[in-house]
Amino acid sequence: MTPFFPLHSRRHQVRQRSAAVVTGLLLGAAVLAGCGESDGEEPVDTGCVPSGVSMSLAIGARANSPTPTLPKAVEELARSAARHRKAVSVVQVDGRPDIDLGPQIFSSPAEGERKYAKDLDRWVDGLRRWVTEMRADEPEVDVLKSLAVAAAQVKPGETVVLVDSALQTTPPLDFRSKGMLDADPKEVVDFLRRSNSVPDLTDRNVLLVGVGDTAPPQEELDVARRRQVIEIWTAVATAGGASCVELLESENSTPSDIDSPPVSLVPVPPLPIFAPCGDTVLSDQGSVGFIPDSAAFRDPAAARTTLVKLAEVLTRGNAQAELIGTTSSAGTEKGRQLLSEERARTVEAVLRELGVPEERLSSKGMGANWPDRKPDRGPDGALLPGPAAQNRSVIVRISCG
């Protein structure tokens, strides 16, 4: 019995799949006496994600995301699973996720540890090749469904690994919707629960790899937005019952050669441009965004960089600037009013530090009561995370009359 992953290319996979089963290219569950599990095996450094358990890899081999690669830590988890005769399966992340490769259990006819180790290396290399040759089958991306399919391939205590940018482009978590990139993770989870869309990850370990990594033509995410997307998926996995959620910091810079099937672009709001007169909205979707329910910037360095440009405009002349804080309709009216005031004052304080004269600045809060607010409640009265994020802002009103 051949102890390796199927090595034929994705181009021939469908045609040869049944033949591969008949000829034994898919791995069996034979047990090698005397070789295999190692009492001295070092655990893989992946936080709370354990070694030596079955794994299901949800791989986004698709447009707008880097060509998938497996970081060394993930390969080592697969190697550990193989040594313990645990299954490794692969799920395709696309618009209609399915099982790309059913559970594979490593076995070897080797009678010595050296030959066994060589067979195991070839098995891991086969997994690596399988992943790099994967290609999406259906347009768009449904990460929620992909996690659910992957979780169904393993048992409680075992592991799901997501390797994708995680920029879903299908409902209900469609990052193309305005404000969704910066939505409050808790509000996202509440929204998904109302439609029974939280994937069942009960007692599974979840490892997130490459979340926020993009490939052209998808615009790159800044540090704050990348962090926000990670926090959203961490919250979703936790809400799904995952016993462990870890992020593997392993940025993938592999250029993508995948351009079909099509995946819609997720709009990334541009940096604000400050005119000498008029209104500019510092949206919570941008660099001057705040930690949920807080007047602290998500990314203080990015916020300051943007506010330097505003300070330059204000110090060139005699313009007056009024800073107006706004919020979504979440929380109490008193709480919204207070939060909007505090956020406006936070921006004002930075501008003063940057040299804008105190007499040219003023600030106030309007809570959820301002003319251009977006309706952020659904027909059932529930908060809509995307519009809610759009309503969280500080408006810069420059008067030069």
C-alpha positions in Angstrom: 0.0 0.0 0.0 1.4 3.4 -1.0 2.0 5.5 2.1 1.7 8.9 0.5 -0.8 11.6 -0.3 -2.2 11.5 -3.9 0.3 13.5 -6.0 -1.6 13.9 -9.2 -2.4 17.6 -10.0 -5.7 19.2 -9.5 -6.1 19.3 -13.2 -6.5 15.5 -13.2 -7.9 15.0 -9.7 -11.6 14.6 -10.6 -10.9 12.1 -13.4 -8.5 10.0 -11.4 -10.1 10.2 -8.0 -12.0 6.9 -8.3 -9.0 5.2 -9.8 -6.8 6.4 -7.0 -9.1 4.7 -4.5 -9.0 1.4 -6.3 -5.2 1.4 -6.8 -4.5 2.4 -3.2 -3.2 5.9 -3.7 -5.5 7.2 -0.9 -4.0 6.2 2.3 -5.2 3.3 4.4 -5.2 2.8 8.1 -2.7 0.0 8.3 -0.7 0.0 11.5 3.1 -0.4 11.5 4.4 -2.5 14.4 7.5 -1.1 16.0 7.5 2.3 14.2 5.2 5.3 14.3 4.4 7.0 17.6 7.4 8.5 19.3 7.5 8.7 23.0 9.9 11.6 22.8 8.0 13.6 20.2 8.3 17.4 20.8 4.9 19.2 20.9 4.3 21.8 18.2 4.4 25.3 19.4 0.8 26.4 18.5 -0.5 27.6 21.8 -3.5 25.7 23.0 -3.8 23.7 19.8 -2.6 20.2 20.6 -0.3 17.8 18.7 -1.1 14.3 17.7 -4.8 14.7 16.9 -6.8 14.5 13.7 -7.0 17.7 11.6 -9.2 19.2 9.0 -7.5 21.9 6.9 -9.9 24.5 5.3 -7.8 26.0 2.5 -8.7 29.1 0.5 -7.0 28.4 -2.9 -8.9 31.2 -4.6 -8.7 34.6 -6.3 -7.8 37.7 -4.2 -6.0 35.6 -1.6 -2.3 34.5 -1.7 -1.5 31.1 -3.2 -2.0 28.8 -0.2 1.1 27.5 1.6 1.3 25.5 4.8 3.5 27.2 7.5 6.0 24.9 9.1 3.9 24.7 12.3 0.9 23.4 10.4 3.1 20.9 8.6 4.5 19.7 11.9 0.9 19.4 13.3 0.1 17.2 10.3 3.3 15.2 10.8 2.4 14.6 14.5 -1.1 13.5 13.5 0.4 11.1 11.0 2.8 9.6 13.6 -0.2 9.0 15.9 -2.2 7.5 13.0 -4.7 10.3 13.1 -6.5 11.5 10.0 -5.8 14.7 8.0 -8.5 16.0 5.6 -8.8 19.0 3.3 -11.8 21.3 2.8 -12.1 23.8 -0.1 -12.9 27.3 0.9 -15.0 28.9 -1.9 -18.6 29.9 -2.6 -19.9 26.4 -1.9 -17.4 24.6 0.3 -16.9 20.9 0.1 -14.4 18.2 1.1 -11.5 18.4 -1.3 -9.7 15.3 0.2 -11.3 12.9 2.6 -9.5 11.8 5.8 -6.1 10.4 5.1 -4.2 8.2 7.6 -0.5 7.6 7.2 0.8 4.1 7.1 4.2 2.7 6.1 5.5 -0.9 5.4 8.9 0.2 6.7 10.6 -2.0 9.2 13.1 0.6 10.5 12.8 4.1 11.9 14.9 5.6 9.1 12.8 4.3 6.3 9.7 5.1 8.3 10.9 8.7 8.7 11.6 8.9 4.9 8.1 7.7 4.1 6.6 10.2 6.6 8.6 13.0 4.9 7.2 12.0 1.5 3.7 11.9 3.0 4.0 15.4 4.4 5.5 16.6 1.1 2.4 15.1 -0.7 0.1 17.1 1.6 2.1 20.2 0.8 1.8 19.6 -2.9 -1.9 18.9 -2.7 -2.5 22.2 -1.0 -0.4 24.3 -3.4 -2.1 22.7 -6.4 -5.6 23.3 -5.0 -8.0 25.6 -6.9 -11.4 26.9 -5.9 -14.4 25.4 -7.8 -17.2 27.9 -7.1 -17.3 31.8 -7.3 -17.1 33.9 -4.1 -16.2 32.8 -0.6 -18.1 31.3 2.3 -15.8 31.0 5.3 -18.6 30.3 7.8 -19.7 27.2 5.8 -16.1 26.1 5.3 -15.5 26.1 9.0 -18.7 24.0 9.6 -17.7 21.5 6.9 -14.2 21.2 8.3 -15.4 20.8 11.9 -17.7 17.9 10.8 -14.5 16.0 9.6 -13.0 15.9 13.1 -14.2 15.0 16.6 -14.3 17.0 19.8 -10.7 17.6 21.0 -9.4 17.6 17.4 -8.4 20.5 15.2 -9.7 22.7 12.4 -7.1 24.9 10.6 -8.3 27.8 8.5 -5.8 29.0 5.9 -7.4 32.0 4.1 -7.7 35.8 4.2 -11.2 35.1 5.7 -12.7 38.0 3.7 -16.1 36.3 3.1 -18.1 37.6 0.2 -21.4 35.9 0.7 -24.2 36.6 3.2 -24.7 36.7 6.1 -21.1 37.8 6.8 -20.4 39.7 3.6 -17.4 41.9 4.0 -18.3 43.8 0.9 -21.1 45.5 3.0 -20.1 48.9 4.1 -18.9 49.0 7.7 -18.5 45.2 8.0 -14.7 45.4 8.0 -14.8 47.4 11.2 -17.9 45.9 12.8 -17.9 45.2 16.5 -17.1 41.4 16.8 -19.7 41.0 19.5 -22.3 42.6 17.3 -21.3 40.3 14.4 -21.8 37.3 16.6 -25.2 38.4 17.8 -26.2 39.1 14.2 -25.1 35.6 13.1 -26.8 33.9 16.0 -30.1 35.4 15.0 -29.9 33.7 11.6 -28.4 30.4 13.1 -25.3 31.0 11.0 -22.6 30.5 13.7 -20.6 27.4 12.7 -20.8 24.5 15.1 -17.2 24.2 16.4 -18.1 22.6 19.7 -15.0 21.5 21.6 -12.8 21.8 18.5 -9.5 23.5 18.4 -9.3 26.3 15.8 -6.1 27.6 14.3 -6.3 30.7 12.1 -3.6 31.1 9.5 -3.3 34.0 7.0 -6.4 35.9 8.2 -6.2 39.3 6.6 -3.6 38.4 4.0 -4.7 39.5 0.5 -3.4 39.3 -3.0 -4.0 41.8 -5.9 -6.4 43.0 -7.1 -7.8 42.9 -3.6 -6.5 45.9 -1.7 -4.2 45.3 1.2 -5.6 45.7 4.7 -3.9 48.1 7.1 -2.8 46.9 10.5 -5.9 48.0 12.3 -8.3 46.3 9.8 -6.3 43.1 9.7 -6.5 43.0 13.5 -10.2 43.7 13.3 -10.9 40.8 10.9 -8.9 38.5 13.2 -10.9 39.6 16.2 -14.2 39.0 14.3 -13.2 35.4 13.4 -11.9 34.7 16.8 -15.2 35.8 18.2 -17.1 33.7 15.7 -15.1 30.6 16.5 -15.5 31.1 20.2 -19.2 31.6 19.8 -19.3 28.3 17.8 -18.1 26.5 20.9 -14.4 26.2 20.1 -12.4 25.1 23.1 -9.3 26.8 21.8 -8.7 29.5 19.2 -5.2 30.5 18.2 -3.7 32.8 15.6 -0.6 31.7 13.8 1.4 34.7 12.8 2.7 33.6 9.5 2.2 36.2 6.8 2.0 34.7 3.3 3.6 36.9 0.7 3.4 34.2 -2.1 2.1 36.0 -5.2 -1.2 34.6 -6.3 -1.6 33.0 -9.8 -5.3 32.2 -9.2 -7.8 34.5 -10.9 -10.8 32.2 -11.4 -13.5 31.5 -10.4 -14.2 35.1 -9.7 -14.3 36.5 -6.1 -15.6 40.0 -5.6 -13.3 42.7 -4.2 -13.9 43.9 -0.6 -13.8 47.7 -0.7 -11.3 49.2 1.7 -12.3 52.8 2.5 -9.6 55.3 1.5 -7.7 57.6 3.8 -9.6 60.9 4.4 -8.7 64.0 2.4 -9.1 67.2 4.4 -10.3 70.2 2.4 -9.7 73.8 3.7 -13.4 74.1 4.3 -16.4 71.8 4.8 -17.0 68.4 6.4 -14.8 65.4 6.5 -16.0 62.2 8.2 -13.4 60.3 10.2 -15.2 57.0 10.0 -14.7 54.2 12.4 -13.9 52.2 9.3 -10.7 54.2 8.8 -7.5 54.9 10.6 -9.1 57.1 13.2 -11.3 54.3 14.6 -11.9 53.4 18.2 -12.0 50.2 20.3 -15.6 49.2 20.7 -17.4 51.0 23.5 -14.2 53.1 24.2 -12.7 56.4 23.4 -9.3 54.8 22.8 -8.0 54.5 19.2 -7.7 51.0 17.8 -4.4 52.0 16.2 -3.0 55.1 17.9 -0.1 55.4 15.5 -2.3 55.2 12.4 -4.8 57.7 13.9 -2.0 60.2 14.7 -0.6 59.9 11.1 -4.0 60.8 9.7 -4.5 63.7 12.2 -1.1 65.1 11.4 -2.5 65.9 7.9 -5.6 67.6 9.5 -3.4 69.6 11.8 -1.4 70.8 8.8 -4.6 72.1 7.1 -5.7 73.8 10.3 -2.4 75.5 11.1 -1.9 77.0 7.6 -4.7 79.6 8.1 -7.3 80.8 10.5 -9.9 78.1 10.0 -12.0 76.9 12.9 -12.7 73.2 13.3 -15.7 71.7 15.2 -15.3 68.0 16.0 -18.6 66.1 16.2 -18.8 62.6 17.7 -21.5 60.2 16.5 -22.5 56.7 17.5 -24.7 53.8 16.4 -28.0 53.2 18.1 -26.5 50.5 20.4 -26.7 51.1 24.2 -28.5 53.7 26.1 -29.1 57.3 25.0 -27.0 58.6 27.9 -24.2 56.1 27.1 -24.2 57.0 23.4 -24.1 60.8 24.2 -21.2 60.3 26.6 -19.2 58.1 24.2 -19.6 60.5 21.3 -18.4 63.4 23.4 -15.4 61.4 24.7 -14.4 60.4 21.2 -14.6 63.9 19.8 -12.5 65.1 22.8 -9.9 62.4 22.1 -9.4 63.7 18.5 -9.3 67.3 19.8 -6.6 66.4 22.3 -4.3 64.9 19.6 -4.8 68.0 17.4 -3.8 70.2 20.3 -0.6 68.1 20.8 0.1 68.6 17.1 0.1 72.4 17.5 -3.4 73.4 16.5 -4.3 76.5 18.7 -6.8 75.7 21.3 -9.1 78.6 20.3 -9.5 77.1 16.8 -10.9 73.8 18.1 -14.2 72.8 19.7 -15.9 69.4 20.2 -19.3 68.0 21.0 -21.2 64.7 20.9 -24.4 63.9 19.2 -24.8 60.3 20.0 -27.1 58.6 17.5 -29.0 61.9 16.7 -27.4 63.4 13.6 -28.9 64.0 10.2 -26.8 61.7 8.0 -27.0 58.6 10.1 -27.7 55.2 8.5 -30.6 53.1 9.6 -28.8 50.5 11.7 -31.8 48.4 12.9 -33.4 45.5 11.0 -37.1 44.9 10.6 -37.1 43.0 13.9 -35.3 45.8 15.7 -32.0 44.0 15.9 -28.8 45.9 15.4 -27.1 45.6 11.9 -23.3 45.5 12.4 -22.3 47.0 9.1 -24.5 50.2 9.3 -23.8 50.4 13.0 -20.1 50.7 12.3 -20.8 53.4 9.6 -22.6 55.5 12.2 -19.6 55.5 14.5 -17.5 58.5 13.5 -16.0 61.9 14.3 -17.1 64.6 11.8 -14.5 67.3 11.2 -16.4 70.5 10.3 -14.0 73.2 9.1 -15.3 76.7 8.8 -13.2 79.3 7.0 -15.7 82.0 6.6 
